[in-house]
Amino acid sequence: MAEQTVATGARLNPHYRKLAAGYLFPQIKKRVNAFAAGHEGTRIIRLGIGDTALPLTATVIEHMHKGIDKLADQKTYTGYGDEQGNTALREELAKYYWKTRFVNVEKEEIFISDGAKCDSGNIQSIFDVKNVVAVQDPAYPVYVDTNVASGRSGGFSIDLSGYSGIVYMPCNASNGFFPSVPEQHVDLIYICSPNNPTGAVATDEQLKRFVDYARAEKAVILFDSAYSMYIGDNWLPKSIYGIPGARECAIEISSFSKWAGFTGVRLGWSIVPKALITADSKPGDAHTAWSMWSRRQTTFFNGASSIAQAGGIGALTDKGLMESQGLIDYYMENAKILRDCFRRLGFVVYGGKNSPFLWVMTPNSMKSWDFFDKMLNEPHVVITPGSGFGPSGEGYFRVSAFALREDILAGVESIKSNLKL
Ligand code: PLP
């Protein structure tokens, strides 16, 4: 007998239907897996995803082990922690901002999370659905996708120029991969520096223009500094709060992933200043961005893993920071090797300085996905097609320095020998 279906009133979120195809990285994985299935025994070198390759450092491991020992003993066992994060870790982060970025952040303004991806995706939920969103183009896909899924855009355009309703701020060679402020009013502005994918680092002057714009328009900047530890040139800003007025208009999101190897451990933080002003709130009101983010985190989140947070405290000790600098130096040497390789082959290469990402022009104006296929088929190297990061990414590809040296060297050799230019 045929099964009868029961009609229900539940409907799926219609905004998810607008999302173009899959999320970029699973899409890459699908293509690579299909290639691997047809080429058994072929060595594929993955320089596509920004995932760390080196193990955790000694001080982090020591602190995590101590965290486990505490959980193993009845006298020191703890269960749930504060949703906003371990107080000692928040204090260490506040001190770290003061010592290294010369900015004053209160520990209550720091919210510990399970990573910057979640924070950069969740933060939009405390803002009105009618807010107009501006993104750097190209950009880390989470900013656009989470706003599309939450109803702040129309559909994806047929000519691939992006989602209607989202303001794309083109970043290209002619503006040094940092945009001008929008010509119209926008409410939420995503800025990532050092930038994923272009590797560009914003200067004080460039950030000041956005802070001035945001204060004039009562807009909010969502500043993603996940790669700030890669800034070796100390005159470049590592936090937006070094810019006068930023506490009134900017939220900063960051992570332990890329500099301490926590991509699998999961630990990040967001900073929402109590001084932040929106069109409908000012400091001291019952509802501010700070109080709403606090409400959001205590309602939807139960705190990051206590073991991960113990490791985070270890990473912020002097010894932990010194050891992490070793990881950063290693990846930056990878970036140099890759940059030299592509330059010697005649590619136009950006990034790779103060950033673990290279942003490279495809040869002969090839489409990004066509070049992705060429790199997979000829040298068997996985890169990331630039168009996956937004319309202005077409004609570029991203190369990640997050890999073991032997893979970087094998990739370089294979590119030199097998890529037909
Ligand atoms: N922000 C940017 C710009 C990223 O590139 C990434 C990861 O690739 C993240 C955030 C995610 O960091 P996390 O591992 O802390 O979620």
Boltz pocket constraint, residues with backbone or C-beta under 6 A from the ligand:
constraints:
  - pocket:
      binder: B
      contacts: [[A, 50], [A, 114], [A, 115], [A, 116], [A, 117], [A, 118], [A, 120], [A, 140], [A, 192], [A, 194], [A, 196], [A, 224], [A, 226], [A, 254], [A, 255], [A, 256], [A, 257], [A, 262], [A, 263], [A, 267], [A, 268]]
      max_distance: 6.0
